[in-house]
Amino acid sequence: MQKIRYNKYEVINYIIDKIQNEIVFIVNYRTVVYNFIIDYDDLSLEDFNQLRRFDDGTHHLWLIVNGDDYTQLSTTKRLIVLGSPIDKFVDRDFPPITYINYMKYATFTQLDGITTIIGMSGGGKTYSALQMLPVYANYFDKIAYLNYELTDRDIIERFDEMYPAGHKRKTIIEKLYIKNGIMTSLNLDDIMQAMEIEAGEKVVWIIDNVGSVIGQEDNVWQKQNEFIKQLDTLCKERGWHALALTQMVKDHNLNLFDENNNIKESITMSIMSGSIMLGNLSRSVLFTAYNGETEQFKTKTLKRGTGKFYHEIDVKELKNEYITNPTKRRL
């Protein structure tokens, strides 16, 4: 049996040339943009339906060819629907902003978006994420732990130590999704389908070092940035939350602590390794490190963004896991 090989390209845009009776598809393949010119009459009625879905902004459009020969168009549903470039503002009431209490960092971060924690290996990033699981379970319908650096065994062993039994453990397990082994997929659509996320469900994402993703093509950095941008947009549009864990740059000559054994004021977001887009898109960026001299974990907020420090909030609200429209602390 002869195998026929087809190539599938994502369409960025298309142009119809009625004079030449042609349609030009502008496609993206890895980091290169190509033009495919096809006779207009070669398109079927179903192909025109696919074009309409693409024009509506609800679907991605794919061009399928066999060598230089046109085969067909296909579409896949967009996670994020494309709207108009800009809209006329209409005065209306917006829902109040909700904040999550990251107690270890004495900071409330805005819920709908990404919060990032930077740290050295063994600095407390995964511990911080696991510590937040009961807080997440009290608000969200599903918890996705995307383990790009550690296997599920490594994470669950730590989870077992923190939550050996009881109501907290049961509540978390009922909502927790984690890949057997280690994550390699950067396709949010596939991940969401596997989780069977339904309309209106509240989801929190823990992204454990996406910079360590393996098994991808040679354009892995582009895919990581697309993944981060897509996740950020989903969180902001759907009221979801994401906690991203990432490594700090490896510099053996870097001294993190001052004479009082606290994290130096000079430590900034530039200490983050991997994609700078993650830090730029994050609502807040936190830092954790282990001080071997004092045998203590130390933390610092590198970017507050839309978040709130404890000293900005009334003391009565500091014990709450979630707050909306926080009252200011009286001076």
ZATOR-376889 format. One record per residue (C-alpha): residue number from 1; residue in one letter; chain; x, y, z negated. Coordinates in steps of 0.001 Angstrom, whole numbers, plus 524288, in hexadecimal, padded with zeros to 5 digits. Example, Ala and Ser with C-alpha at 12.3 -4.5 7.8 and 13.67 -1.06 7.14 Angstrom:
# residues 2
     i   aa   ch    east   north      up
     1    a    A   8300C   7EE6C   7E188
     2    s    A   83566   7FBDC   7E41C
# end
This chain:
# residues 331
     i   aa   ch    east   north      up
     1    m    A   80000   80000   80000
     2    q    A   80573   80D32   8040F
     3    k    A   805E1   817A9   7F99E
     4    i    A   80237   8256D   7FDAC
     5    r    A   808B7   8305C   7F60B
     6    y    A   8011F   83CE0   7F3D4
     7    n    A   80644   849AD   7EE60
     8    k    A   7FDDD   85214   7E57D
     9    y    A   8008E   860A5   7E3E8
    10    e    A   7F9DC   86A9C   7DB24
    11    v    A   7F41F   875D4   7E30B
    12    i    A   7F729   88378   7DE17
    13    n    A   7EF15   88A80   7E867
    14    y    A   7EA1E   88901   7F62B
    15    i    A   7E7B8   89200   801CE
    16    i    A   7DE0A   88FAF   80CE2
    17    d    A   7E276   89499   81A37
    18    k    A   7D61A   894D0   82264
    19    i    A   7DD3D   899C0   82E7E
    20    q    A   7E682   88E1C   82EB9
    21    n    A   7DC03   88529   82903
    22    e    A   7E5A4   8812F   81E59
    23    i    A   7E61C   88097   80FAA
    24    v    A   7F2FA   88310   80887
    25    f    A   7F4B9   87C62   7FB63
    26    i    A   7FF00   8823A   7F257
    27    v    A   80379   87729   7E979
    28    n    A   80C9C   875D6   7DDFD
    29    y    A   81609   86A53   7DD72
    30    r    A   81EB1   86A96   7D162
    31    t    A   8251C   87801   7D25B
    32    v    A   8235B   87A09   7E124
    33    v    A   817C4   88005   7E85E
    34    y    A   81405   87A5D   7F5B3
    35    n    A   80A0A   87DC2   8002F
    36    f    A   801F4   87324   806DE
    37    i    A   7FAB6   87746   81337
    38    i    A   7EF07   86ECD   8169D
    39    d    A   7E4A4   86F97   8213E
    40    y    A   7D83C   87535   81B78
    41    d    A   7D00B   86AF2   82281
    42    d    A   7D736   86004   81B43
    43    l    A   7D06C   8638A   80E8F
    44    s    A   7C4A9   85B68   80AE7
    45    l    A   7B846   86001   80420
    46    e    A   7BD82   85A67   7F759
    47    d    A   7CA35   86201   7F962
    48    f    A   7C260   86EA7   7F9FD
    49    n    A   7BB98   86AC8   7ED44
    50    q    A   7C918   86937   7E71E
    51    l    A   7CCDA   876CA   7EBED
    52    r    A   7C0AB   87C98   7E5A0
    53    r    A   7C41B   87659   7D87C
    54    f    A   7D1C0   87C19   7D997
    55    d    A   7CC51   8898A   7DD0A
    56    d    A   7C338   888FE   7D138
    57    g    A   7CF2C   8878A   7C874
    58    t    A   7C9FF   87B0F   7C239
    59    h    A   7D320   87167   7C90F
    60    h    A   7E124   86F81   7CD5D
    61    l    A   7E27C   86CBE   7DBF4
    62    w    A   7EB6B   86225   7E148
    63    l    A   7EFF3   86026   7EF51
    64    i    A   7F233   851D9   7F2FE
    65    v    A   7FA74   84EF6   7FF08
    66    n    A   800EE   84340   8055A
    67    g    A   80DD3   848A3   80A37
    68    d    A   809C6   85441   8129A
    69    d    A   7FBF7   84F0E   814A4
    70    y    A   7F0BF   854DB   80CFD
    71    t    A   7E89D   84B10   80554
    72    q    A   7DF27   85211   7FC32
    73    l    A   7DD1E   85BD2   7F121
    74    s    A   7DA41   857F4   7E32A
    75    t    A   7D786   85F56   7D69F
    76    t    A   7D95C   85D93   7C809
    77    k    A   7D1FE   86544   7BDCF
    78    r    A   7D92A   87091   7B770
    79    l    A   7DA99   870DF   7A8BA
    80    i    A   7DA9F   87FA9   7A99E
    81    v    A   7D0E1   88574   7B32A
    82    l    A   7D62B   890A0   7BB4A
    83    g    A   7CDE1   89CCA   7BA2C
    84    s    A   7CED3   8AA28   7C058
    85    p    A   7DBD9   8B174   7BF27
    86    i    A   7D588   8BB69   7B60B
    87    d    A   7C7F2   8BE45   7B0E0
    88    k    A   7C071   8CA99   7AD88
    89    f    A   7C002   8CB7F   79EC0
    90    v    A   7B2B1   8C9DA   79877
    91    d    A   7B17C   8CE54   78A65
    92    r    A   7ADE0   8C291   7820D
    93    d    A   7B054   8BC17   77506
    94    f    A   7BBBB   8B2AF   77432
    95    p    A   7BCA6   8A7A9   76A4A
    96    p    A   7C5CE   8AB1D   75F05
    97    i    A   7D3D7   8A628   75F57
    98    t    A   7D6B8   89A44   756E9
    99    y    A   7E3F8   897D6   750A8
   100    i    A   7EA65   88B46   74BB7
   101    n    A   7F1F5   88B3B   73EFC
   102    y    A   7FFED   88638   740D5
   103    m    A   8029A   8860B   73240
   104    k    A   810AD   8817D   73346
   105    y    A   813AE   88DD9   73B08
   106    a    A   80AD9   8972A   73345
   107    t    A   8046B   89B13   7400A
   108    f    A   7F6F3   89A33   74632
   109    t    A   7F800   8983E   754ED
   110    q    A   7ED3C   89AAB   75EC8
   111    l    A   7E5DF   88E1D   7619C
   112    d    A   7E31F   88F62   7702A
   113    g    A   7F0BA   88E13   775DD
   114    i    A   7FE20   88829   7738A
   115    t    A   805ED   888D6   766EF
   116    t    A   81406   88457   7687F
   117    i    A   81D46   87F03   75E32
   118    i    A   82BE5   87F2D   76154
   119    g    A   835B5   87762   75998
   120    m    A   841F7   86F38   75943
   121    s    A   84144   86069   75970
   122    g    A   83CB6   85C54   74BEC
   123    g    A   838BE   86A41   748F8
   124    g    A   82A87   8675D   745D9
   125    k    A   82349   8695A   752B9
   126    t    A   81C57   85C41   752F2
   127    y    A   819E7   85D10   7444B
   128    s    A   81373   86A5E   74651
   129    a    A   80A99   864A0   750C7
   130    l    A   806BC   858CD   7489C
   131    q    A   8045B   861A0   73CE5
   132    m    A   7FA42   86909   744F9
   133    l    A   7F281   85CE4   748F0
   134    p    A   7E886   85DA4   73DBB
   135    v    A   7E685   86C15   740D2
   136    y    A   7E44F   86909   74F2A
   137    a    A   7DB3D   85DA9   74BFA
   138    n    A   7D262   866B1   74422
   139    y    A   7CFBA   86F42   75001
   140    f    A   7D28C   8683E   75CCE
   141    d    A   7CB58   85CCD   76305
   142    k    A   7D788   856A3   768E9
   143    i    A   7E61F   85743   765EF
   144    a    A   7EF92   85472   7711E
   145    y    A   7FD92   85176   76D11
   146    l    A   805BD   851D9   77986
   147    n    A   81253   84B25   77544
   148    y    A   81C69   84EAD   77FA5
   149    e    A   82839   84CFA   776B6
   150    l    A   824F6   84249   76CD5
   151    t    A   81DF9   8354D   76E5B
   152    d    A   810CD   83382   767DC
   153    r    A   81756   82A30   75E28
   154    d    A   8207D   834F2   75950
   155    i    A   81547   83E78   75780
   156    i    A   80BB7   834F8   7513E
   157    e    A   8161C   8306B   74790
   158    r    A   8172D   83E5E   7429B
   159    f    A   80868   83FA5   742FC
   160    d    A   80709   8335D   73A8D
   161    e    A   81050   83908   73076
   162    m    A   80881   845B2   72F91
   163    y    A   7FADC   83FBE   73027
   164    p    A   7FBA2   8319F   72B13
   165    a    A   7ED0F   8306C   72863
   166    g    A   7E0C2   837FC   72556
   167    h    A   7D6E8   84109   72BA4
   168    k    A   7E0F3   849FF   73220
   169    r    A   7E764   83EA1   7392E
   170    k    A   7DA58   83915   73DC9
   171    t    A   7D591   84640   742D2
   172    i    A   7E22D   848B6   74A5C
   173    i    A   7E2B8   83B18   75074
   174    e    A   7D4A4   83C5B   7553E
   175    k    A   7D8A8   84848   75D47
   176    l    A   7E6DE   84548   760DD
   177    y    A   7EBBF   841E7   76E8D
   178    i    A   7FA04   83E35   770EE
   179    k    A   800EB   83713   77BF0
   180    n    A   805D5   82952   7793F
   181    g    A   8148B   82A8A   77ABC
   182    i    A   81867   837F9   77FCD
   183    m    A   81191   84207   78879
   184    t    A   81627   8447A   7966B
   185    s    A   80A0A   84A96   79C95
   186    l    A   80900   85941   79E9A
   187    n    A   7FBAD   85807   7A51F
   188    l    A   7F1E2   85E52   79BE7
   189    d    A   7E670   859DD   7A421
   190    d    A   7EA6B   84B8B   7A29A
   191    i    A   7ECD5   84D4B   79400
   192    m    A   7DF94   853B2   791E5
   193    q    A   7D8A0   848FB   79979
   194    a    A   7DF6E   83E8E   79150
   195    m    A   7DAC5   84597   78504
   196    e    A   7CCEA   84687   78A91
   197    i    A   7CBA5   854B4   78663
   198    e    A   7BD8D   85912   78767
   199    a    A   7B841   866B0   789DA
   200    g    A   7B873   86F1D   77DB2
   201    e    A   7C1E7   86684   7760B
   202    k    A   7CC7C   86D89   76E5B
   203    v    A   7DA0C   86806   770F6
   204    v    A   7E74B   86A8A   76AC8
   205    w    A   7F3E4   866BE   771C6
   206    i    A   800E0   8638D   76B63
   207    i    A   80B8A   86451   775C7
   208    d    A   81799   85DA7   77036
   209    n    A   8233C   862A6   77819
   210    v    A   81E4C   86325   7861C
   211    g    A   82C60   8666C   789F6
   212    s    A   82FEC   85826   78783
   213    v    A   82630   852E1   79175
   214    i    A   82BB1   84794   7995A
   215    g    A   827EA   84042   7A5AB
   216    q    A   8243A   84C3F   7AD9A
   217    e    A   82898   850E2   7BB03
   218    d    A   833DD   85A1C   7BD6F
   219    n    A   82B07   86611   7BBDA
   220    v    A   828A0   862DE   7AD86
   221    w    A   82B1A   870DA   7A8DB
   222    q    A   820AA   87618   7B201
   223    k    A   8172D   86BAB   7AD3B
   224    q    A   81A0E   86EF2   79F0A
   225    n    A   81746   87D61   7A169
   226    e    A   80AAC   87A35   7A8AD
   227    f    A   80696   87135   79D8C
   228    i    A   80939   87BAE   79342
   229    k    A   80222   88643   79AEC
   230    q    A   7F66A   87D81   79D7B
   231    l    A   7F57D   87957   78F43
   232    d    A   7F670   8877B   78AAF
   233    t    A   7EB60   88B91   793C6
   234    l    A   7E2D1   8801F   78F7F
   235    c    A   7E4D5   8835D   78123
   236    k    A   7E165   891AB   7830C
   237    e    A   7D58A   88EEC   78B84
   238    r    A   7CFE2   8838C   78398
   239    g    A   7D395   8879C   775D0
   240    w    A   7DD64   87C85   7745E
   241    h    A   7EA2A   87CCA   76CE8
   242    a    A   7F7B0   8778F   77047
   243    l    A   8037A   875B3   7677C
   244    a    A   80FF5   87463   76F69
   245    l    A   81C4D   86EED   7693D
   246    t    A   82939   871FD   76FD6
   247    q    A   837C4   87115   76D4B
   248    m    A   840E6   87C5A   76A67
   249    v    A   84D20   87E67   77299
   250    k    A   85865   875A2   76EDE
   251    d    A   86352   87E4F   769C3
   252    h    A   86C09   87818   75F84
   253    n    A   871E8   8854E   75C22
   254    l    A   864AF   88B4F   7590D
   255    n    A   86257   88E27   74AAC
   256    l    A   853CF   88EE7   747F7
   257    f    A   8542E   8931B   739C0
   258    d    A   8581B   89F98   732C1
   259    e    A   85F1A   8A108   725B5
   260    n    A   8521A   89EAA   71EA6
   261    n    A   8503B   891D0   72614
   262    n    A   8449B   89736   72D8F
   263    i    A   84363   8979F   73C5C
   264    k    A   84AD8   8A337   741C2
   265    e    A   8438C   8AF09   746C6
   266    s    A   84B9E   8ADFB   75342
   267    i    A   844DC   8A12C   7570A
   268    t    A   83B1C   8A47E   761E1
   269    m    A   83345   89DA8   76C83
   270    s    A   83F94   89CFF   774DB
   271    i    A   8434D   8911B   76CBA
   272    m    A   838F3   88918   773EA
   273    s    A   83DDB   87F31   77DD7
   274    g    A   83664   87B1F   78A09
   275    s    A   82C0C   8833D   790E0
   276    i    A   82BA9   89187   78CB3
   277    m    A   81D87   891AD   79177
   278    l    A   81975   88A05   78560
   279    g    A   81E0A   894C4   77C42
   280    n    A   8187E   89FA6   784AA
   281    l    A   80AEC   8997C   7857C
   282    s    A   80A43   8957D   77731
   283    r    A   80187   89D64   76E33
   284    s    A   80B90   89B7D   7634C
   285    v    A   81905   89537   76268
   286    l    A   81DBD   88F14   755B2
   287    f    A   82B13   889AB   751D6
   288    t    A   82F04   87EDA   7487D
   289    a    A   83C69   879F5   7443C
   290    y    A   84230   87156   739B9
   291    n    A   84C46   87781   730BD
   292    g    A   85559   86C86   72C96
   293    e    A   85BB9   874F3   7222D
   294    t    A   84F08   87720   71AB9
   295    e    A   84881   86AC4   71FEB
   296    q    A   83C81   872B8   72390
   297    f    A   834CC   8758F   72FD9
   298    k    A   834B3   883EC   73362
   299    t    A   82AF7   88AA7   73C65
   300    k    A   82984   89780   74382
   301    t    A   81FAD   89DDB   74CA0
   302    l    A   826DA   8A21F   758F7
   303    k    A   81AFC   8A794   75FFF
   304    r    A   80E8C   8AB34   758F6
   305    g    A   80767   8AFB2   7653C
   306    t    A   7F8D9   8AF9E   76255
   307    g    A   7FAE5   8A86F   75577
   308    k    A   7F9E0   8AD8F   74795
   309    f    A   8041A   8AD06   73CDC
   310    y    A   7FF91   8A95A   72F3E
   311    h    A   80295   8B6EF   72A02
   312    e    A   7F8D4   8BC99   733CD
   313    i    A   7ED5A   8B477   72EEE
   314    d    A   7E55B   8B517   72288
   315    v    A   7EAA1   8AB64   718AD
   316    k    A   7DD4C   8A4C7   7175D
   317    e    A   7DE16   8A017   72580
   318    l    A   7EBAD   89A28   724F9
   319    k    A   7E6A7   88CFA   72056
   320    n    A   7DDAC   88B8A   72C36
   321    e    A   7E1B7   882C6   73781
   322    y    A   7DA9D   88B70   7415C
   323    i    A   7D6B1   899A4   74085
   324    t    A   7CEDE   8A2AC   74958
   325    n    A   7D021   8B16B   74914
   326    p    A   7D929   8B0ED   73D24
   327    t    A   7D7FC   8BBAF   73317
   328    k    A   7E442   8C397   730A1
   329    r    A   7EB8E   8C2CD   723D7
   330    r    A   7E9D7   8CEDC   71B85
   331    l    A   7F644   8D5FE   7181B
# end
